[in-house]
């Protein structure tokens, strides 16, 4: 190749291309054809005062040898050089060195000529840019060149945790009254050793006692993992389904530290929403309800998780034509197995009961799919004598080929289409499991005065035995009891009065707004008639509390305001 003659010294970009090849790119130093020209050649890291691995590590004092080459045509006489960096993590104690003469086409290095300290806070993998400036006695040139070195530091971090309750019920989760181990894994993802690592586990949850909160891990080499076992005790009165947050803090020598947070449920996770639909709004509407009812829920799409047994209830949303999902045989078997283990299952789909092929789980709902149906949903109302009697909703959901349903033995219609009249939602329970099957989408229900989706979901959760805490009383004209609270707001004590129309098994409890049970005022059989119970709150802080009255068939909640 022939290049035109160059008129200026400096750096030129060199790009070489060819057909069907990746281009090659580089830079070329353009120097004068007369006089000396000094440039960086090599380096040698001396960290004998540290770990002596010839690399730049955090919290080390480095002696640096830098070789300089004279690429010019003449010798460089009495060369002086300096090395600087703009890195905030490097502090030079010696940044100048006398090199003497450097003959043409020769390289000179000053052993341990430069010295600097590395801060312990330098991030792992940092590229430290150094600039070398050289001059000679002639003053004919001031030459600059540069090089980079990589810094090495630890990077300790939390990775995962598992619960080992093999000395209790061995179900892999924390349960009320249980003592268990939480095995927390961490790693040093950095490229340098962390020394004298310690881990501290803490939580603000009053229901959890950590029996060995601080553990010494020792030194952790680059890439090494470590699992620490913390022993915890769950209080006997911990509420099933509450979320507990843990903080794990790591410290090591030279100021290395890290922090992370993870969470787990106590007992069974209250709800899993399995959303296979792509058009109905049921999943999002249900999540709104769960938020308003202060109950924890997870939402997934795609594939059923293999560990369904960790959920107290599962809500499966299959959607409606033309975007409905057809449950597979394998998925139906998984859900059937879940029910055999005592699960609670809600399944919603417009075509799953009559048009689609049945799977092993369908027969457990005790639902007879009478017909594929049409587009004739008008209003959804509570079935006469069913446990949702009186409920009344409009409907603006997907109204295509809604299956018409009928109950089989021991199943119960709870919701129906008003006109033409046919069952749309059926419940069933036996000694092992409970189910609710629906052909209309929950998200399409239109609330009316006195009838809300929150209230309907509260009924579903009560049937499933999933605790919730709702700040609105579920009042309607068919209430089996009359409830009054006085005074409310109150300063020291409040009376809860109720009138029963028949003898009922009744439990009356007080909860804090975050779900902690403060008091059980009564638990047992009550005769029909008027009853009054008092809660003495003089030792409780001011705030909002929830009262909960459970009977054999209903669940009533309301708000109490304590002032001081």
C-alpha positions in Angstrom: 0.0 0.0 0.0 1.1 3.5 -0.7 0.0 6.4 1.5 0.4 10.0 0.8 3.1 11.7 2.9 1.9 12.8 6.4 2.5 16.4 7.4 1.6 16.3 11.1 2.7 14.0 14.0 0.1 12.5 16.3 -2.3 9.6 16.2 -4.0 8.2 13.1 -7.0 5.9 12.9 -6.2 2.8 10.8 -9.2 1.0 9.2 -8.7 -2.0 6.9 -11.7 -3.4 5.0 -12.4 -6.3 2.6 -15.5 -7.8 1.0 -17.4 -10.1 3.4 -14.9 -9.5 6.2 -15.3 -7.6 9.4 -13.3 -4.3 9.3 -10.1 -4.1 11.3 -9.7 -0.9 13.3 -6.7 0.4 15.2 -4.6 3.5 15.9 -1.1 4.3 14.7 1.3 6.8 16.2 2.7 9.2 13.6 6.1 10.5 14.7 8.7 12.8 13.2 11.5 11.2 11.0 14.0 13.2 13.0 14.7 13.7 16.7 13.7 11.5 19.7 10.1 10.3 20.4 9.3 8.9 23.8 6.3 6.7 24.4 4.9 4.2 27.0 6.2 0.6 26.5 5.3 -1.6 29.5 4.7 -1.8 33.2 5.3 -4.1 36.2 3.1 -4.0 39.4 4.9 -4.6 42.7 2.5 -5.3 45.5 4.8 -7.1 47.9 3.4 -5.1 50.8 -0.1 -6.5 49.9 -0.9 -10.0 48.6 2.0 -10.0 46.1 -0.1 -11.2 43.2 1.3 -8.5 40.8 -2.2 -7.0 40.4 -3.7 -3.8 41.7 -6.0 -4.8 44.6 -8.1 -2.7 46.9 -6.4 -1.2 50.0 -2.9 -1.8 48.6 0.2 0.3 48.3 1.7 -0.2 44.8 5.2 0.3 43.4 4.9 0.7 39.7 7.7 0.2 37.1 7.0 1.9 33.8 9.1 1.2 30.7 9.6 4.0 28.1 10.6 3.5 24.5 12.4 5.9 22.3 10.8 5.3 18.8 12.5 8.3 17.3 15.6 8.6 15.1 17.8 10.4 17.7 18.7 9.6 21.3 16.7 11.3 24.1 19.0 12.9 26.7 18.2 13.3 30.4 14.6 12.2 30.2 12.2 13.0 33.0 8.7 11.4 33.2 5.6 11.7 35.3 2.6 9.5 35.7 -0.9 10.8 36.6 -4.4 9.4 36.8 -7.9 11.0 37.1 -9.2 8.1 39.2 -10.6 9.2 42.5 -9.6 5.9 44.0 -5.8 6.3 43.4 -3.5 8.6 45.4 0.1 9.0 44.2 2.9 9.4 46.7 5.6 9.4 44.0 4.6 10.4 40.4 7.9 11.6 38.9 11.1 9.8 37.9 14.4 10.5 36.1 15.1 8.1 33.3 18.4 9.5 32.1 19.3 8.8 28.4 17.1 6.6 26.3 18.9 5.7 23.0 16.9 5.5 19.8 14.9 2.3 19.4 15.7 1.3 23.0 13.5 0.9 26.1 14.4 2.0 29.6 12.5 1.1 32.8 13.0 2.4 36.3 12.4 -0.3 38.9 9.6 0.7 41.3 9.9 4.2 40.1 6.3 5.3 40.9 4.2 4.7 44.0 0.5 5.1 44.8 -2.1 3.9 47.2 -5.4 2.2 46.2 -8.6 3.1 48.2 -10.5 0.2 49.7 -13.7 1.6 48.1 -12.5 1.1 44.5 -15.1 -0.9 42.6 -14.1 -4.3 41.3 -13.1 -4.3 37.7 -12.4 -0.6 37.5 -10.2 0.5 34.6 -7.6 2.9 35.9 -6.3 5.2 33.1 -2.7 6.5 33.5 -1.1 9.2 31.5 2.7 9.3 31.0 4.3 12.6 30.2 8.0 12.7 29.2 10.5 15.5 28.4 14.2 15.6 27.6 16.8 18.3 28.2 16.6 19.6 24.7 13.1 20.7 25.2 12.4 19.7 21.6 9.4 17.5 22.7 6.9 16.9 25.3 5.5 13.4 24.8 2.3 12.0 26.2 1.1 8.4 26.0 -1.3 6.3 28.1 -2.1 2.9 29.5 -4.8 1.2 31.6 -4.7 -1.2 34.5 -7.6 -3.2 36.1 -8.4 -2.9 39.8 -9.5 -5.9 41.8 -11.8 -5.8 44.9 -14.4 -8.0 46.6 -18.1 -7.8 45.7 -20.0 -9.5 48.4 -23.7 -9.9 47.9 -26.8 -12.0 49.0 -27.9 -14.6 46.5 -30.7 -16.8 48.0 -32.2 -18.4 51.0 -34.0 -21.6 51.9 -35.9 -22.6 55.0 -35.0 -25.8 56.8 -37.7 -26.9 59.3 -36.8 -30.5 59.2 -37.0 -30.6 63.0 -40.6 -29.4 62.8 -43.2 -30.3 60.1 -40.6 -30.2 57.3 -42.7 -28.3 54.8 -40.0 -25.8 53.8 -41.7 -22.7 55.2 -42.1 -20.8 58.5 -45.3 -21.7 60.4 -46.7 -20.2 63.6 -45.1 -21.6 66.7 -42.2 -23.2 64.8 -38.5 -23.1 65.3 -36.6 -23.4 62.0 -33.3 -22.5 60.3 -33.0 -19.9 57.5 -30.0 -20.8 55.4 -28.8 -17.6 53.7 -26.3 -18.0 50.8 -24.0 -15.1 49.8 -21.1 -14.9 47.4 -18.0 -12.9 46.7 -18.6 -12.1 43.0 -15.5 -9.9 42.9 -11.9 -10.7 41.9 -10.2 -10.2 45.3 -10.6 -11.8 48.7 -12.8 -10.3 51.4 -11.3 -10.6 54.8 -13.1 -11.4 58.1 -16.6 -11.3 56.6 -19.5 -11.1 59.1 -23.2 -11.3 58.4 -26.1 -9.9 60.5 -29.7 -10.9 60.0 -32.5 -8.7 61.3 -36.2 -8.1 61.0 -38.8 -5.6 62.2 -41.4 -8.3 62.4 -42.5 -8.8 66.0 -43.6 -12.3 65.2 -40.1 -13.5 64.5 -37.2 -14.0 67.0 -33.7 -14.4 65.5 -31.8 -16.6 67.9 -28.3 -16.0 66.4 -28.4 -12.8 64.4 -24.7 -12.4 63.8 -22.4 -15.0 62.1 -18.7 -14.8 61.3 -18.0 -16.1 57.8 -14.2 -15.6 57.8 -12.3 -14.9 54.6 -14.1 -15.3 51.3 -12.0 -15.8 48.2 -12.9 -14.4 44.8 -15.8 -16.4 43.4 -16.5 -18.2 46.6 -20.0 -18.8 48.1 -20.9 -19.3 51.7 -24.1 -20.5 53.4 -24.9 -19.3 56.9 -27.5 -20.8 59.1 -29.7 -18.5 61.2 -32.1 -20.0 63.7 -35.5 -18.3 64.1 -38.6 -18.8 66.2 -42.1 -17.9 65.0 -44.5 -16.7 67.7 -47.5 -18.9 68.4 -50.0 -16.1 67.6 -48.4 -15.2 64.2 -51.1 -14.8 61.6 -51.1 -17.3 58.7 -50.1 -15.7 55.5 -48.3 -12.6 56.8 -45.2 -11.4 54.9 -42.0 -11.1 56.9 -39.1 -9.0 55.6 -35.5 -9.8 56.6 -32.5 -7.6 56.2 -29.1 -9.1 55.8 -26.0 -6.8 56.3 -22.5 -7.9 55.5 -19.3 -6.2 56.7 -15.6 -7.1 56.1 -12.2 -5.6 56.7 -11.3 -2.3 55.1 -14.8 -1.0 55.0 -16.2 -3.6 52.6 -20.0 -3.9 53.2 -23.2 -4.8 51.5 -26.9 -5.1 52.4 -29.9 -6.9 51.0 -33.5 -7.7 51.8 -35.6 -10.8 51.3 -39.1 -11.8 52.4 -41.1 -14.9 53.0 -44.6 -15.8 54.2 -45.5 -17.3 57.6 -47.6 -20.4 56.9 -49.2 -20.8 53.5 -49.1 -18.0 50.9 -52.7 -16.9 50.9 -53.4 -16.7 47.2 -52.0 -17.5 43.8 -53.7 -16.0 40.8 -52.8 -18.0 37.7 -53.7 -15.9 34.7 -54.0 -17.8 31.4 -56.3 -15.2 29.9 -55.5 -12.5 27.4 -58.7 -10.4 27.2 -60.7 -10.6 30.5 -59.7 -8.3 33.3 -60.3 -10.7 36.1 -56.7 -11.0 37.3 -56.2 -7.3 37.7 -59.6 -6.7 39.3 -58.9 -9.5 41.8 -55.6 -8.0 42.7 -57.4 -4.7 43.4 -59.7 -6.6 45.7 -56.9 -8.4 47.5 -55.2 -5.0 48.1 -58.4 -3.6 49.5 -58.9 -6.7 51.7 -55.3 -6.5 52.9 -54.5 -10.1 51.9 -51.2 -11.2 50.2 -51.4 -12.6 46.7 -49.1 -13.6 43.9 -49.9 -13.4 40.2 -48.3 -15.6 37.5 -48.9 -16.4 33.9 -47.4 -19.0 31.6 -47.0 -22.3 33.4 -48.4 -23.6 36.7 -45.7 -23.7 39.3 -44.7 -27.1 40.6 -45.1 -26.1 44.2 -48.8 -25.4 44.3 -49.0 -26.9 47.8 -47.4 -23.7 49.3 -50.6 -21.7 48.4 -53.7 -21.8 50.6 -55.9 -20.9 47.6 -55.4 -20.8 43.8 -57.4 -18.8 41.4 -57.2 -20.0 37.8 -58.4 -17.6 35.0 -58.9 -19.2 31.6 -60.7 -16.4 29.8 -63.4 -16.4 27.2 -63.7 -17.1 23.4 -62.0 -16.3 21.2 -59.0 -15.8 23.5 -59.7 -18.5 26.0 -57.1 -20.9 27.2 -57.7 -24.7 27.2 -56.4 -26.4 30.3 -54.2 -29.3 29.4 -54.5 -32.8 30.8 -51.2 -32.3 32.7 -52.3 -29.0 34.2 -55.6 -30.5 35.2 -53.8 -33.3 37.0 -51.6 -30.8 38.9 -54.7 -28.9 40.1 -56.4 -32.2 41.0 -53.4 -33.2 43.1 -53.4 -29.8 44.7 -57.1 -30.3 45.8 -56.2 -33.8 47.1 -53.7 -32.1 49.4 -56.5 -29.9 50.9 -56.3 -27.0 48.5 -58.9 -24.3 47.7 -59.4 -23.7 44.0 -61.4 -21.1 42.0 -61.5 -21.7 38.3 -63.1 -19.4 35.8 -63.6 -20.0 32.1 -66.4 -19.4 29.6 -65.7 -22.6 27.6 -64.0 -24.9 30.1 -67.1 -26.5 31.6 -69.1 -27.6 28.5 -67.2 -27.0 25.2 -63.6 -27.9 26.1 -62.4 -31.4 27.0 -62.5 -32.1 30.7 -59.3 -32.7 32.6 -58.8 -34.7 35.9 -59.6 -31.5 38.0 -63.0 -30.8 36.4 -64.9 -33.6 38.0 -63.8 -32.4 41.4 -65.9 -29.2 41.0 -69.1 -31.3 40.8 -70.2 -29.1 37.9 -72.3 -30.3 34.9 -71.7 -28.3 31.8 -75.1 -28.3 30.3 -74.4 -26.4 27.1 -71.9 -24.3 25.3 -74.1 -21.3 25.8 -74.4 -18.1 23.8 -74.1 -14.3 24.4 -77.0 -13.8 26.7 -75.6 -12.7 30.0 -77.8 -10.0 31.4 -77.2 -9.5 35.2 -75.4 -11.8 37.6 -77.4 -12.3 40.8 -77.1 -14.4 44.0 -78.9 -17.7 43.8 -82.0 -18.0 46.0 -81.1 -19.8 49.2 -77.4 -19.8 48.2 -74.7 -18.2 50.4 -74.5 -15.3 48.0 -78.3 -14.6 48.0 -79.0 -11.0 47.5 -75.9 -10.1 45.4 -76.8 -8.2 42.2 -74.3 -7.1 39.5 -74.5 -5.7 36.0 -72.2 -7.4 33.5 -69.9 -5.8 30.9 -67.4 -8.6 30.5 -66.7 -10.8 27.5 -70.1 -12.3 26.6 -69.3 -15.0 24.1 -70.5 -18.6 24.4 -70.8 -18.6 28.1 -71.2 -22.2 29.4 -74.5 -23.0 31.1 -73.9 -24.9 34.4 -75.8 -27.1 36.8 -74.7 -28.6 40.1 -74.0 -32.3 40.7 -74.4 -34.0 44.0 -73.7 -31.8 47.0 -72.6 -28.8 44.9 -74.4 -25.5 45.3 -75.3 -22.7 42.9 -74.2 -19.4 44.3 -74.5 -17.0 41.2 -76.7 -17.2 38.2 -77.7 -15.3 35.1 -80.9 -13.3 35.7 -82.5 -13.8 32.3 -82.5 -16.3 30.9 -82.0 -18.0 34.2 -79.1 -20.5 34.5 -76.2 -21.2 36.9 -72.9 -19.4 36.2 -71.0 -20.0 39.5 -71.1 -23.2 41.7 -69.3 -24.0 44.9 -68.5 -27.4 46.4 -66.8 -28.6 49.5 -65.9 -31.8 51.2 -63.7 -32.9 54.1 -60.6 -32.4 52.0 -61.0 -29.5 49.6 -63.2 -26.6 48.5 -63.9 -25.3 44.9 -65.7 -22.5 43.1 -66.2 -22.8 39.4 -67.5 -20.0 37.2 -68.3 -19.4 33.6 -68.5 -15.6 33.8 -65.4 -13.4 34.3 -65.2 -11.7 37.7 -63.6 -8.7 36.0 -66.7 -8.0 34.0 -69.0 -7.6 37.0 -70.4 -4.1 37.3 -70.9 -2.9 40.9 -74.2 -1.6 42.1 -75.2 0.2 45.2 -74.4 -2.0 48.2 -72.8 -4.7 46.1 -69.1 -4.6 45.3 -66.5 -6.9 44.0 -64.6 -6.4 47.2 -67.6 -7.8 49.1 -68.0 -10.7 46.7 -64.3 -11.5 47.0 -64.5 -11.3 50.8 -67.3 -14.0 50.6 -65.1 -16.2 48.4 -62.1 -15.8 50.7 -64.3 -16.6 53.8 -65.6 -19.7 52.1 -62.0 -20.7 51.4 -60.8 -19.9 54.9 -58.4 -17.2 53.8 -58.2 -14.4 56.4 -58.6 -10.8 55.3 -59.0 -7.4 56.9 -61.5 -5.1 55.2 -62.1 -1.6 56.4 -65.8 -1.6 55.2 -68.6 -3.6 56.8 -70.3 -5.9 54.5 -73.8 -4.8 55.2 -76.9 -5.8 53.3 -80.6 -6.3 54.0 -80.1 -10.0 54.4 -77.6 -9.8 57.3 -78.1 -12.5 59.8 -76.9 -10.2 62.6 -77.2 -6.5 63.5 -73.9 -4.9 64.5 -73.2 -1.6 66.4 -70.1 -0.1 67.8 -70.2 2.7 70.4 -68.5 5.1 70.9 -66.5 5.2 67.7 -64.1 7.0 67.6 -63.2 6.1 71.2 -60.5 6.9 73.7 -60.2 3.9 76.1 -62.9 1.3 75.5 -65.5 0.5 72.9 -68.6 -1.7 73.0 -69.5 -4.0 70.2 -73.2 -5.0 70.2 -74.8 -7.6 68.1 -78.2 -9.1 67.6 -78.4 -12.7 66.5 -81.6 -14.1 64.8 -80.6 -17.7 65.7 -78.1 -19.6 67.8 -74.7 -19.3 66.2 -71.0 -20.3 66.7 -69.4 -16.8 66.9 -65.9 -15.4 67.2 -65.2 -11.7 67.8 -61.7 -10.4 67.4 -59.8 -7.1 67.2 -56.9 -6.7 64.8 -54.4 -3.9 64.1 -54.5 -2.4 60.6 -51.5 -4.6 59.6 -53.3 -7.8 60.6 -51.9 -8.5 64.1 -54.5 -9.9 66.4 -54.9 -7.6 69.4 -57.6 -9.5 71.3 -60.3 -12.2 71.0 -63.4 -10.9 72.8 -65.4 -14.0 72.5 -65.2 -17.4 70.8 -68.0 -20.0 71.3 -71.7 -20.5 70.9 -74.1 -17.6 71.3 -77.8 -17.8 71.6 -80.2 -15.7 69.6 -80.8 -12.3 71.0 -78.7 -9.3 72.0 -75.1 -9.5 73.1 -72.5 -6.9 74.1 -68.7 -7.1 74.3 -66.2 -4.5 75.3 -62.6 -4.0 74.3 -60.3 -2.2 76.8 -57.8 -0.4 74.6 -56.1 1.8 77.2 -52.7 0.1 76.7 -52.9 0.2 72.9 -51.6 3.1 70.8 -53.9 5.4 69.0 -54.8 4.4 65.4 -57.1 2.5 63.2 -58.2 -1.1 64.2 -60.4 -3.7 62.6 -63.1 -5.7 64.4 -64.0 -9.0 62.9 -67.2 -11.0 63.7 -67.3 -14.5 62.3 -70.3 -16.7 62.4 -70.9 -20.1 60.9 -72.0 -18.6 57.6 -70.8 -14.9 57.5 -67.8 -12.8 58.1 -68.3 -9.1 59.2 -65.5 -6.6 59.5 -65.4 -2.9 60.4 -63.2 0.0 61.4 -62.5 1.3 64.9 -60.8 4.6 65.5 -58.8 4.8 68.8 -57.9 8.3 69.9 -55.7 9.3 72.9 
